[in-house]
Amino acid sequence: MKRITAAGKTLLVCNVDGAFYTVDDICTHEDASLYLGCLKGNEVECSLHGGRFNVITGAATAEPAETSLTTYKTIIQDKQVLIEVESN
Ligand code: FES
């Protein structure tokens, strides 16, 4: 995982078996950085209370997280990771 800032947002870029996916870095439960958690397969686990999210769909997959993360279209082009982010 890599945490980045783009267009005023803090995002988490995740490498899942060579494919890249981007979600909001902040957990929807209580605002912890998911970067401090760990990525297992296609799920990131929050380090604060153990909530989990599917980084491909953004769906919350384990309580106490209930609200999905926003996902961002992510592609590889000319060996660069490009992320589609709208500014606030
Ligand atoms: S802050 Fe992430 S599960 Fe509570």
Residues whose N, C-alpha, C, O or C-beta is under 5 A from the ligand:
A	BS01	FES	C27 H29 E30 D31 A32 C46 L48 H49 G50 G51 A65
